[in-house]
């Protein structure tokens, strides 16, 4: 990753810093989130009903993200790495829906009463007010405060020129999407791809507008007393923005190193260097991969690594580490007795039962009172019974479990199993 810094003067109207707002959409966390949100349209061909449900969730997530952008920008943090804001809760999308329902309900009421002339006036009025409502909602998380006329008037009055320009820009983006872009993509692009592209543009415009709203709030931070909301005091109007340029191949190498794939990571690093990449970050990755490849972990290291993988629900990776360790002729000593049960259950699932006897070996001596003693050996007995040559050992093991652990909760099942084996042997 490469860090780049740019500085913008926030005293200027947002239109004079417009290149920054465009770059914001294609940097850091913002672009991946927009792509993720818009890809929800791939579910449409599978089930329209499921798509409606998923799309509803996506819209809520989009608005949550947009309000986080607004509040984060209002703090003076204008990097595309968006931070969570304690004022913006998951319920923010529900409050936006309530605002929309209030507006639609009012329009329906005016239509029912025959006040068609007033409907147009109300549409213009509500369109002009909505940005101020959203700004207040992002900073207070209160629907009542956001709809308070005094709050709305204060925001508009304080930011009047910027606010007026922004409302015009807001309406321009909505019109551009609905009248030009959306019809164009639905006419020219294949089915489902048109929905993805249209949604991407719509969500991008939404994030762009919320970023600008946050910028306008920051410009007037002293009037709005953002410190009273817990925001840090920012005196300088010259804001330095750090953007991170991510190299996807470097990120792939890092993931391989995290997964103990040192050889593959090293091969990728070498290939990049052969192609002329001399960056310091790649050199560091090469050194790390080489060290990891040459390092011979101890049994304790392996046990700790396996234990952590199991705790992180990475059972397959944990099992592969153990198998590689055992195949190298080394002993595996678990960090926690509970690790054994997860490993042998996974061995059964992937049909690598040859390792179960090794993993269970001596478990009853190391942990004579552990709850997994009987379940582990019961599983081993089942595996042994599948091989004709070891069926005798299986029965012997089951009988021993019954005699030594008569109170264990697995004993009734073991007895039933033994009874079934006896009946089968008589046939």
C-alpha positions as a Markdown table, in Angstrom:
| # | Residue | x | y | z |
|---|---|---|---|---|
| 1 | Unk | 0.0 | 0.0 | 0.0 |
| 2 | Unk | 1.2 | 3.5 | -0.9 |
| 3 | Unk | 0.1 | 6.5 | 1.2 |
| 4 | Unk | -0.6 | 9.7 | -0.7 |
| 5 | Unk | -1.5 | 13.0 | 0.8 |
| 6 | Unk | -3.4 | 15.9 | -0.7 |
| 7 | Unk | -4.6 | 19.1 | 1.0 |
| 8 | Unk | -7.9 | 20.9 | 0.4 |
| 9 | Unk | -9.0 | 24.3 | 1.6 |
| 10 | Unk | -12.4 | 23.8 | 3.2 |
| 11 | Unk | -13.2 | 27.5 | 3.2 |
| 12 | Unk | -14.0 | 27.2 | -0.5 |
| 13 | Unk | -17.5 | 26.3 | -1.8 |
| 14 | Unk | -17.8 | 22.6 | -2.5 |
| 15 | Unk | -17.9 | 23.1 | -6.2 |
| 16 | Unk | -14.3 | 24.4 | -6.2 |
| 17 | Unk | -13.2 | 21.2 | -4.4 |
| 18 | Unk | -15.2 | 19.0 | -6.7 |
| 19 | Unk | -12.3 | 16.9 | -7.9 |
| 20 | Unk | -11.8 | 15.8 | -4.3 |
| 21 | Unk | -15.4 | 14.6 | -4.0 |
| 22 | Unk | -15.0 | 12.5 | -7.2 |
| 23 | Unk | -11.8 | 10.9 | -6.0 |
| 24 | Unk | -13.4 | 10.1 | -2.7 |
| 25 | Unk | -15.8 | 7.8 | -4.5 |
| 26 | Unk | -13.0 | 5.8 | -6.0 |
| 27 | Unk | -10.7 | 5.5 | -3.0 |
| 28 | Unk | -10.2 | 3.6 | 0.2 |
| 29 | Unk | -13.3 | 1.9 | 1.6 |
| 30 | Unk | -15.9 | 3.7 | -0.5 |
| 31 | Unk | -15.5 | 2.0 | -3.9 |
| 32 | Unk | -15.6 | -1.6 | -2.5 |
| 33 | Unk | -18.7 | -0.7 | -0.5 |
| 34 | Unk | -20.4 | 0.7 | -3.6 |
| 35 | Unk | -19.5 | -2.4 | -5.6 |
| 36 | Unk | -20.8 | -4.7 | -2.9 |
| 37 | Unk | -24.1 | -2.8 | -2.6 |
| 38 | Unk | -24.8 | -2.7 | -6.3 |
| 39 | Unk | -24.0 | -6.4 | -6.8 |
| 40 | Unk | -27.2 | -7.3 | -5.0 |
| 41 | Unk | -28.9 | -7.4 | -8.4 |
| 42 | Unk | -27.2 | -10.7 | -9.1 |
| 43 | Unk | -29.9 | -12.3 | -6.8 |
| 44 | Unk | -32.7 | -11.1 | -9.1 |
| 45 | Unk | -32.7 | -14.2 | -11.5 |
| 46 | Unk | -32.8 | -16.7 | -8.6 |
| 47 | Unk | -35.9 | -15.3 | -6.8 |
| 48 | Unk | -37.6 | -12.0 | -7.3 |
| 49 | Unk | -39.1 | -12.3 | -3.8 |
| 50 | Unk | -35.7 | -12.9 | -2.2 |
| 51 | Unk | -34.3 | -10.1 | -4.3 |
| 52 | Unk | -36.8 | -7.7 | -2.8 |
| 53 | Unk | -35.9 | -8.7 | 0.7 |
| 54 | Unk | -32.2 | -8.5 | 0.0 |
| 55 | Unk | -32.6 | -5.2 | -1.8 |
| 56 | Unk | -34.4 | -3.7 | 1.2 |
| 57 | Unk | -31.5 | -4.7 | 3.5 |
| 58 | Unk | -29.0 | -3.3 | 1.0 |
| 59 | Unk | -30.8 | 0.0 | 0.9 |
| 60 | Unk | -30.8 | 0.2 | 4.7 |
| 61 | Unk | -27.0 | -0.5 | 4.6 |
| 62 | Unk | -26.5 | 2.1 | 1.9 |
| 63 | Unk | -28.2 | 4.8 | 4.0 |
| 64 | Unk | -26.3 | 3.7 | 7.1 |
| 65 | Unk | -23.0 | 4.0 | 5.2 |
| 66 | Unk | -24.1 | 7.4 | 3.7 |
| 67 | Unk | -24.9 | 8.9 | 7.1 |
| 68 | Unk | -21.6 | 7.6 | 8.5 |
| 69 | Unk | -19.9 | 9.4 | 5.6 |
| 70 | Unk | -21.8 | 12.6 | 6.4 |
| 71 | Unk | -21.0 | 12.5 | 10.1 |
| 72 | Unk | -17.4 | 11.5 | 9.6 |
| 73 | Unk | -16.9 | 14.3 | 7.1 |
| 74 | Unk | -18.5 | 16.8 | 9.5 |
| 75 | Unk | -15.7 | 15.9 | 11.9 |
| 76 | Unk | -13.1 | 17.0 | 9.4 |
| 77 | Unk | -12.2 | 13.4 | 8.4 |
| 78 | Unk | -12.4 | 13.4 | 4.7 |
| 79 | Unk | -10.4 | 10.3 | 3.8 |
| 80 | Unk | -12.3 | 7.6 | 2.0 |
| 81 | Unk | -11.6 | 5.3 | 5.0 |
| 82 | Unk | -14.9 | 5.9 | 6.6 |
| 83 | Unk | -15.1 | 5.7 | 10.4 |
| 84 | Unk | -18.2 | 4.6 | 12.3 |
| 85 | Unk | -19.9 | 7.4 | 14.1 |
| 86 | Unk | -21.5 | 6.8 | 17.5 |
| 87 | Unk | -24.4 | 9.1 | 16.6 |
| 88 | Unk | -25.4 | 7.1 | 13.6 |
| 89 | Unk | -27.1 | 3.9 | 14.6 |
| 90 | Unk | -28.5 | 1.1 | 12.5 |
| 91 | Unk | -32.0 | 2.6 | 13.0 |
| 92 | Unk | -31.0 | 5.6 | 10.9 |
| 93 | Unk | -32.5 | 3.9 | 7.8 |
| 94 | Unk | -35.8 | 3.4 | 9.6 |
| 95 | Unk | -35.9 | 7.1 | 10.4 |
| 96 | Unk | -35.2 | 8.0 | 6.7 |
| 97 | Unk | -38.1 | 5.7 | 5.8 |
| 98 | Unk | -40.4 | 7.5 | 8.2 |
| 99 | Unk | -39.4 | 10.8 | 6.7 |
| 100 | Unk | -40.2 | 9.4 | 3.2 |
| 101 | Unk | -43.6 | 8.1 | 4.4 |
| 102 | Unk | -44.5 | 11.4 | 6.0 |
| 103 | Unk | -43.8 | 13.2 | 2.7 |
| 104 | Unk | -45.6 | 10.6 | 0.6 |
| 105 | Unk | -48.5 | 10.6 | 3.0 |
| 106 | Unk | -48.8 | 14.3 | 2.8 |
| 107 | Unk | -48.8 | 14.2 | -1.0 |
| 108 | Unk | -51.5 | 11.5 | -1.0 |
| 109 | Unk | -53.6 | 13.6 | 1.4 |
| 110 | Unk | -53.3 | 16.7 | -0.8 |
| 111 | Unk | -54.3 | 14.6 | -3.9 |
| 112 | Unk | -57.3 | 13.2 | -2.1 |
| 113 | Unk | -58.4 | 16.7 | -1.1 |
| 114 | Unk | -58.0 | 17.9 | -4.7 |
| 115 | Unk | -55.2 | 20.4 | -3.7 |
| 116 | Unk | -53.1 | 19.6 | -6.9 |
| 117 | Unk | -51.6 | 23.1 | -7.0 |
| 118 | Unk | -50.4 | 22.7 | -3.4 |
| 119 | Unk | -48.9 | 19.3 | -4.2 |
| 120 | Unk | -46.3 | 20.9 | -6.6 |
| 121 | Unk | -45.5 | 23.5 | -4.0 |
| 122 | Unk | -45.1 | 20.9 | -1.3 |
| 123 | Unk | -42.8 | 18.8 | -3.6 |
| 124 | Unk | -40.5 | 21.8 | -4.1 |
| 125 | Unk | -40.6 | 22.7 | -0.4 |
| 126 | Unk | -39.9 | 19.2 | 0.8 |
| 127 | Unk | -37.1 | 18.7 | -1.7 |
| 128 | Unk | -35.5 | 21.9 | -0.5 |
| 129 | Unk | -35.8 | 20.9 | 3.2 |
| 130 | Unk | -34.7 | 17.2 | 3.0 |
| 131 | Unk | -30.9 | 17.9 | 3.0 |
| 132 | Unk | -31.2 | 20.1 | 6.1 |
| 133 | Unk | -33.2 | 17.3 | 7.8 |
| 134 | Unk | -30.6 | 14.7 | 6.9 |
| 135 | Unk | -27.8 | 16.9 | 8.2 |
| 136 | Unk | -29.6 | 17.3 | 11.6 |
| 137 | Unk | -30.4 | 13.6 | 11.7 |
| 138 | Unk | -26.8 | 12.6 | 11.2 |
| 139 | Unk | -25.6 | 14.9 | 14.0 |
| 140 | Unk | -28.4 | 14.2 | 16.6 |
| 141 | Unk | -29.8 | 10.8 | 15.6 |
| 142 | Unk | -33.2 | 12.3 | 16.7 |
| 143 | Unk | -36.1 | 12.3 | 14.3 |
| 144 | Unk | -37.9 | 15.0 | 16.4 |
| 145 | Unk | -34.9 | 17.3 | 16.3 |
| 146 | Unk | -34.3 | 16.7 | 12.6 |
| 147 | Unk | -38.0 | 17.7 | 11.9 |
| 148 | Unk | -37.9 | 20.7 | 14.2 |
| 149 | Unk | -38.5 | 23.8 | 12.0 |
| 150 | Unk | -36.1 | 25.9 | 14.0 |
| 151 | Unk | -33.3 | 23.4 | 13.5 |
| 152 | Unk | -34.0 | 23.3 | 9.7 |
| 153 | Unk | -34.1 | 27.1 | 9.4 |
| 154 | Unk | -30.8 | 27.4 | 11.4 |
| 155 | Unk | -29.0 | 25.0 | 9.1 |
| 156 | Unk | -30.3 | 26.6 | 5.9 |
| 157 | Unk | -29.7 | 30.2 | 7.2 |
| 158 | Unk | -26.2 | 29.4 | 8.3 |
| 159 | Unk | -25.1 | 27.7 | 5.1 |
| 160 | Unk | -27.4 | 29.5 | 2.7 |
| 161 | Unk | -25.3 | 29.9 | -0.4 |
| 162 | Unk | -23.6 | 26.5 | -0.1 |
| 163 | Unk | -27.0 | 25.0 | 0.8 |
| 164 | Unk | -28.7 | 26.5 | -2.2 |
| 165 | Unk | -26.0 | 25.3 | -4.6 |
| 166 | Unk | -26.0 | 21.9 | -3.0 |
| 167 | Unk | -29.8 | 21.5 | -3.4 |
| 168 | Unk | -29.5 | 22.3 | -7.1 |
| 169 | Unk | -26.6 | 19.8 | -7.4 |
| 170 | Unk | -28.7 | 17.2 | -5.4 |
| 171 | Unk | -31.6 | 17.6 | -7.9 |
| 172 | Unk | -29.2 | 17.5 | -10.9 |
| 173 | Unk | -27.8 | 14.1 | -9.8 |
| 174 | Unk | -31.2 | 12.6 | -9.2 |
| 175 | Unk | -32.4 | 13.9 | -12.6 |
| 176 | Unk | -29.2 | 12.7 | -14.3 |
| 177 | Unk | -29.7 | 9.2 | -12.9 |
| 178 | Unk | -33.4 | 8.9 | -13.5 |
| 179 | Unk | -33.8 | 10.6 | -16.8 |
| 180 | Unk | -30.5 | 9.9 | -18.6 |
| 181 | Unk | -28.3 | 7.2 | -17.1 |
| 182 | Unk | -30.8 | 4.7 | -15.9 |
| 183 | Unk | -32.8 | 4.6 | -19.2 |
| 184 | Unk | -29.6 | 4.4 | -21.1 |
| 185 | Unk | -28.1 | 1.4 | -19.3 |
| 186 | Unk | -31.4 | -0.5 | -19.2 |
| 187 | Unk | -31.7 | 0.0 | -23.0 |
| 188 | Unk | -28.1 | -0.8 | -24.0 |
| 189 | Unk | -26.7 | -3.2 | -21.4 |
| 190 | Unk | -27.6 | -6.9 | -20.9 |
| 191 | Unk | -30.2 | -8.0 | -18.3 |
| 192 | Unk | -29.0 | -7.9 | -14.7 |
| 193 | Unk | -25.8 | -6.0 | -15.7 |
| 194 | Unk | -28.0 | -3.0 | -16.3 |
| 195 | Unk | -29.4 | -3.2 | -12.8 |
| 196 | Unk | -26.0 | -3.4 | -11.3 |
| 197 | Unk | -24.7 | -0.4 | -13.2 |
| 198 | Unk | -27.8 | 1.7 | -12.5 |
| 199 | Unk | -27.6 | 0.8 | -8.8 |
| 200 | Unk | -23.9 | 1.6 | -8.6 |
| 201 | Unk | -24.5 | 5.1 | -10.1 |
| 202 | Unk | -27.4 | 5.7 | -7.9 |
| 203 | Unk | -25.5 | 4.7 | -4.7 |
| 204 | Unk | -22.4 | 6.7 | -5.9 |
| 205 | Unk | -24.5 | 9.8 | -6.3 |
| 206 | Unk | -26.0 | 9.3 | -2.8 |
| 207 | Unk | -22.6 | 8.9 | -1.1 |
| 208 | Unk | -21.3 | 11.9 | -3.1 |
| 209 | Unk | -24.2 | 14.1 | -1.9 |
| 210 | Unk | -23.8 | 13.0 | 1.7 |
| 211 | Unk | -20.1 | 13.6 | 1.6 |
| 212 | Unk | -20.8 | 17.2 | 0.3 |
| 213 | Unk | -23.4 | 17.7 | 3.1 |
| 214 | Unk | -20.8 | 16.7 | 5.7 |
| 215 | Unk | -18.3 | 19.1 | 4.0 |
| 216 | Unk | -20.9 | 22.0 | 4.4 |
| 217 | Unk | -21.4 | 21.1 | 8.0 |
| 218 | Unk | -17.7 | 21.1 | 8.6 |
| 219 | Unk | -17.3 | 24.5 | 7.0 |
| 220 | Unk | -19.8 | 25.9 | 9.5 |
| 221 | Unk | -18.6 | 23.8 | 12.5 |
| 222 | Unk | -18.1 | 26.8 | 14.8 |
| 223 | Unk | -21.7 | 28.0 | 14.3 |
| 224 | Unk | -23.2 | 24.5 | 14.8 |
| 225 | Unk | -21.1 | 23.9 | 18.0 |
| 226 | Unk | -20.0 | 20.4 | 17.0 |
| 227 | Unk | -17.8 | 20.2 | 20.1 |
| 228 | Unk | -20.9 | 20.1 | 22.1 |
| 229 | Unk | -21.7 | 16.8 | 20.3 |
| 230 | Unk | -18.4 | 15.4 | 21.3 |
| 231 | Unk | -16.5 | 16.2 | 18.1 |
| 232 | Unk | -12.9 | 17.2 | 18.3 |
| 233 | Unk | -12.1 | 20.9 | 17.9 |
| 234 | Unk | -10.5 | 21.5 | 14.4 |
| 235 | Unk | -9.1 | 25.0 | 13.9 |
| 236 | Unk | -7.3 | 24.6 | 10.6 |
| 237 | Unk | -9.4 | 24.9 | 7.5 |
| 238 | Unk | -6.6 | 23.3 | 5.4 |
| 239 | Unk | -7.4 | 19.6 | 5.7 |
| 240 | Unk | -4.8 | 17.0 | 4.8 |
| 241 | Unk | -6.3 | 13.8 | 3.3 |
| 242 | Unk | -4.5 | 10.6 | 3.2 |
| 243 | Unk | -5.5 | 8.1 | 0.5 |
| 244 | Unk | -4.2 | 4.6 | 0.4 |
| 245 | Unk | -3.4 | 3.0 | -3.0 |
| 246 | Unk | -3.8 | -0.7 | -2.5 |
| 247 | Unk | -1.9 | -3.2 | -4.7 |
| 248 | Unk | -4.2 | -6.3 | -5.0 |
| 249 | Unk | -1.3 | -8.6 | -5.6 |
| 250 | Unk | 0.5 | -7.4 | -2.5 |
| 251 | Unk | -2.7 | -8.0 | -0.5 |
| 252 | Unk | -2.9 | -11.5 | -2.0 |
| 253 | Unk | 0.7 | -12.2 | -0.8 |
| 254 | Unk | -0.2 | -11.0 | 2.7 |
| 255 | Unk | -3.2 | -13.3 | 2.8 |
| 256 | Unk | -1.0 | -16.2 | 1.7 |
| 257 | Unk | 1.5 | -15.4 | 4.5 |
| 258 | Unk | -1.3 | -15.3 | 7.0 |
| 259 | Unk | -2.4 | -18.7 | 5.8 |
| 260 | Unk | 1.1 | -20.1 | 6.1 |
| 261 | Unk | 1.4 | -20.4 | 2.3 |
| 262 | Unk | 5.0 | -19.1 | 2.4 |
| 263 | Unk | 6.2 | -20.9 | -0.8 |
| 264 | Unk | 3.4 | -19.6 | -3.0 |
| 265 | Unk | 3.8 | -16.1 | -1.5 |
| 266 | Unk | 7.5 | -16.2 | -2.2 |
| 267 | Unk | 6.9 | -17.3 | -5.8 |
| 268 | Unk | 4.6 | -14.4 | -6.4 |
| 269 | Unk | 7.0 | -11.9 | -4.8 |
| 270 | Unk | 9.9 | -13.2 | -7.0 |
| 271 | Unk | 7.8 | -13.0 | -10.1 |
| 272 | Unk | 6.9 | -9.4 | -9.4 |
| 273 | Unk | 10.6 | -8.5 | -8.8 |
| 274 | Unk | 11.5 | -10.2 | -12.1 |
| 275 | Unk | 9.0 | -8.0 | -13.8 |
| 276 | Unk | 10.7 | -4.9 | -12.5 |
| 277 | Unk | 8.8 | -4.1 | -9.3 |
| 278 | Unk | 11.4 | -2.7 | -6.9 |
| 279 | Unk | 9.0 | -1.2 | -4.3 |
| 280 | Unk | 10.1 | -1.3 | -0.6 |
| 281 | Unk | 6.8 | -2.9 | 0.4 |
| 282 | Unk | 7.5 | -5.8 | -2.0 |
| 283 | Unk | 11.0 | -6.2 | -0.6 |
| 284 | Unk | 9.5 | -6.4 | 2.9 |
| 285 | Unk | 7.0 | -9.0 | 1.7 |
| 286 | Unk | 9.8 | -11.0 | 0.1 |
| 287 | Unk | 11.9 | -11.0 | 3.3 |
| 288 | Unk | 8.9 | -12.0 | 5.4 |
| 289 | Unk | 8.0 | -14.9 | 3.0 |
| 290 | Unk | 11.6 | -16.1 | 3.0 |
| 291 | Unk | 11.9 | -16.0 | 6.8 |
| 292 | Unk | 8.5 | -17.8 | 7.1 |
| 293 | Unk | 9.7 | -20.5 | 4.6 |
| 294 | Unk | 13.0 | -21.1 | 6.4 |
| 295 | Unk | 11.5 | -21.0 | 9.9 |
| 296 | Unk | 10.9 | -24.4 | 11.5 |
| 297 | Unk | 8.1 | -24.1 | 14.0 |
| 298 | Unk | 8.2 | -25.9 | 17.3 |
| 299 | Unk | 5.5 | -28.2 | 18.5 |
| 300 | Unk | 4.3 | -25.4 | 20.7 |
| 301 | Unk | 4.1 | -23.0 | 17.8 |
| 302 | Unk | 2.0 | -25.5 | 15.8 |
| 303 | Unk | -0.3 | -26.2 | 18.7 |
| 304 | Unk | -0.9 | -22.5 | 19.3 |
| 305 | Unk | -1.5 | -21.9 | 15.5 |
| 306 | Unk | -4.0 | -24.8 | 15.3 |
| 307 | Unk | -5.8 | -23.6 | 18.5 |
| 308 | Unk | -6.2 | -20.1 | 17.1 |
| 309 | Unk | -7.5 | -21.4 | 13.7 |
| 310 | Unk | -10.0 | -23.6 | 15.5 |
| 311 | Unk | -11.2 | -20.6 | 17.6 |
| 312 | Unk | -11.6 | -18.6 | 14.5 |
| 313 | Unk | -13.8 | -21.3 | 12.8 |
| 314 | Unk | -11.0 | -22.2 | 10.4 |
| 315 | Unk | -11.2 | -25.9 | 11.1 |
| 316 | Unk | -10.0 | -27.0 | 7.6 |
| 317 | Unk | -6.9 | -24.8 | 7.8 |
| 318 | Unk | -6.2 | -26.1 | 11.4 |
| 319 | Unk | -6.5 | -29.7 | 10.3 |
| 320 | Unk | -4.2 | -29.2 | 7.3 |
| 321 | Unk | -1.5 | -27.7 | 9.6 |
| 322 | Unk | -1.8 | -30.8 | 11.9 |
| 323 | Unk | -1.6 | -33.2 | 9.0 |
| 324 | Unk | 1.4 | -31.6 | 7.4 |
| 325 | Unk | 3.1 | -31.6 | 10.8 |
| 326 | Unk | 2.3 | -35.3 | 11.4 |
| 327 | Unk | 3.3 | -36.3 | 7.8 |
| 328 | Unk | 6.7 | -34.6 | 8.5 |
| 329 | Unk | 7.2 | -37.2 | 11.2 |
| 330 | Unk | 6.7 | -34.9 | 14.1 |
| 331 | Unk | 4.4 | -35.2 | 17.1 |
| 332 | Unk | 1.4 | -33.0 | 17.6 |
| 333 | Unk | 0.5 | -32.0 | 21.2 |
| 334 | Unk | -2.7 | -30.0 | 21.4 |
| 335 | Unk | -2.9 | -26.7 | 23.2 |
| 336 | Unk | -6.3 | -27.5 | 24.5 |
| 337 | Unk | -8.1 | -30.9 | 24.9 |
| 338 | Unk | -11.1 | -29.5 | 23.2 |
| 339 | Unk | -9.0 | -29.1 | 20.0 |
| 340 | Unk | -8.9 | -32.8 | 19.5 |
| 341 | Unk | -12.6 | -33.3 | 19.2 |
| 342 | Unk | -12.9 | -30.6 | 16.5 |
| 343 | Unk | -10.0 | -32.1 | 14.6 |
| 344 | Unk | -11.3 | -35.7 | 14.6 |
| 345 | Unk | -14.8 | -34.7 | 13.7 |
| 346 | Unk | -13.4 | -32.7 | 10.7 |
| 347 | Unk | -11.4 | -35.8 | 9.8 |
| 348 | Unk | -14.6 | -37.8 | 9.6 |
| 349 | Unk | -16.3 | -35.1 | 7.5 |
| 350 | Unk | -13.5 | -35.1 | 4.9 |
| 351 | Unk | -12.9 | -38.9 | 5.1 |
| 352 | Unk | -9.4 | -38.7 | 6.4 |
| 353 | Unk | -10.0 | -41.1 | 9.2 |
| 354 | Unk | -6.5 | -42.6 | 9.2 |
| 355 | Unk | -5.3 | -39.7 | 11.4 |
| 356 | Unk | -8.0 | -40.1 | 14.1 |
| 357 | Unk | -6.2 | -42.9 | 16.0 |
| 358 | Unk | -3.0 | -40.8 | 16.2 |
| 359 | Unk | -4.9 | -37.7 | 17.4 |
| 360 | Unk | -6.9 | -39.6 | 20.0 |
| 361 | Unk | -4.0 | -41.7 | 21.2 |
| 362 | Unk | -3.4 | -41.2 | 25.0 |
| 363 | Unk | -6.2 | -38.7 | 25.4 |
| 364 | Unk | -7.7 | -40.7 | 28.4 |
| 365 | Unk | -4.4 | -40.7 | 30.2 |
| 366 | Unk | -3.7 | -36.9 | 29.7 |
| 367 | Unk | -7.3 | -35.9 | 30.5 |
| 368 | Unk | -8.9 | -38.7 | 32.5 |
| 369 | Unk | -11.8 | -36.6 | 33.7 |
| 370 | Unk | -12.5 | -34.6 | 30.5 |
| 371 | Unk | -16.0 | -34.7 | 29.0 |
| 372 | Unk | -14.6 | -35.6 | 25.6 |
| 373 | Unk | -12.9 | -38.8 | 26.6 |
| 374 | Unk | -15.9 | -41.0 | 25.8 |
| 375 | Unk | -17.1 | -39.1 | 22.7 |
| 376 | Unk | -13.6 | -39.1 | 21.2 |
| 377 | Unk | -13.0 | -42.9 | 21.7 |
| 378 | Unk | -16.5 | -43.7 | 20.6 |
| 379 | Unk | -15.8 | -41.9 | 17.3 |
| 380 | Unk | -12.5 | -43.8 | 17.1 |
| 381 | Unk | -14.4 | -47.1 | 17.7 |
| 382 | Unk | -16.8 | -46.3 | 14.8 |
| 383 | Unk | -13.9 | -45.7 | 12.5 |
| 384 | Unk | -12.2 | -48.9 | 13.6 |
| 385 | Unk | -15.4 | -50.9 | 12.9 |
| 386 | Unk | -15.5 | -49.8 | 9.3 |
| 387 | Unk | -12.3 | -51.8 | 8.7 |
| 388 | Unk | -12.9 | -55.6 | 9.0 |
| 389 | Unk | -9.4 | -56.1 | 10.4 |
| 390 | Unk | -10.0 | -53.8 | 13.4 |
| 391 | Unk | -13.6 | -54.7 | 14.3 |
| 392 | Unk | -12.4 | -56.7 | 17.2 |
| 393 | Unk | -10.5 | -53.7 | 18.6 |
| 394 | Unk | -13.7 | -51.6 | 18.0 |
| 395 | Unk | -15.8 | -53.8 | 20.2 |
| 396 | Unk | -13.1 | -54.1 | 22.8 |
| 397 | Unk | -12.9 | -50.3 | 23.0 |
| 398 | Unk | -16.6 | -49.9 | 23.3 |
| 399 | Unk | -16.9 | -52.5 | 26.1 |
| 400 | Unk | -14.1 | -50.7 | 27.9 |
| 401 | Unk | -15.9 | -47.4 | 27.7 |
| 402 | Unk | -19.0 | -48.8 | 29.2 |
| 403 | Unk | -17.2 | -50.4 | 32.1 |
| 404 | Unk | -15.0 | -47.4 | 32.9 |
| 405 | Unk | -17.4 | -44.6 | 32.3 |
| 406 | Unk | -20.9 | -46.0 | 33.2 |
| 407 | Unk | -22.3 | -42.5 | 34.0 |
| 408 | Unk | -21.3 | -40.8 | 30.8 |
| 409 | Unk | -24.1 | -39.4 | 28.7 |
| 410 | Unk | -22.9 | -41.3 | 25.6 |
| 411 | Unk | -23.1 | -44.7 | 27.3 |
| 412 | Unk | -26.8 | -45.4 | 26.3 |
| 413 | Unk | -25.9 | -44.8 | 22.6 |
| 414 | Unk | -22.8 | -47.0 | 23.0 |
| 415 | Unk | -24.8 | -49.8 | 24.5 |
| 416 | Unk | -27.3 | -49.5 | 21.7 |
| 417 | Unk | -24.4 | -49.7 | 19.2 |
| 418 | Unk | -23.0 | -52.8 | 20.9 |
| 419 | Unk | -26.4 | -54.5 | 20.9 |
| 420 | Unk | -26.7 | -53.7 | 17.2 |
| 421 | Unk | -23.3 | -55.3 | 16.6 |
| 422 | Unk | -24.3 | -58.4 | 18.5 |
| 423 | Unk | -27.4 | -58.8 | 16.4 |
| 424 | Unk | -25.5 | -58.4 | 13.2 |
| 425 | Unk | -22.9 | -61.0 | 14.2 |
| 426 | Unk | -25.7 | -63.6 | 14.8 |
| 427 | Unk | -27.0 | -63.2 | 11.3 |
